[in-house]
């Protein structure tokens, strides 16, 4: 595997725990409608800043509901209803 593929695989693995930890609204502790790295790490301590940045497509520093959903699906989670 190339380093990038390994990095993404590790990020997905760390996120697999998060994908089952709760839904977006539960993880959004401050109610900002975005998940910060610290909110993600509270639920899944193995997630790194680099993992987070891979899915923060707009570079806002928070995952939108759509960005979170994309990460969750990539990690093998189910699409939210």
HELIX and SHEET records of a PDB file:
HELIX    1   1 UNK A    3  UNK A   19  1                                  17    
HELIX    2   2 UNK A   24  UNK A   27  1                                   4    
HELIX    3   3 UNK A   37  UNK A   43  1                                   7    
HELIX    4   4 UNK A   49  UNK A   55  1                                   7    
HELIX    5   5 UNK A   65  UNK A   74  1                                  10    
SHEET    1   A 2 UNK A  35  UNK A  36  0                                        
SHEET    2   A 2 UNK A  62  UNK A  63 -1                                        
END                                                                             
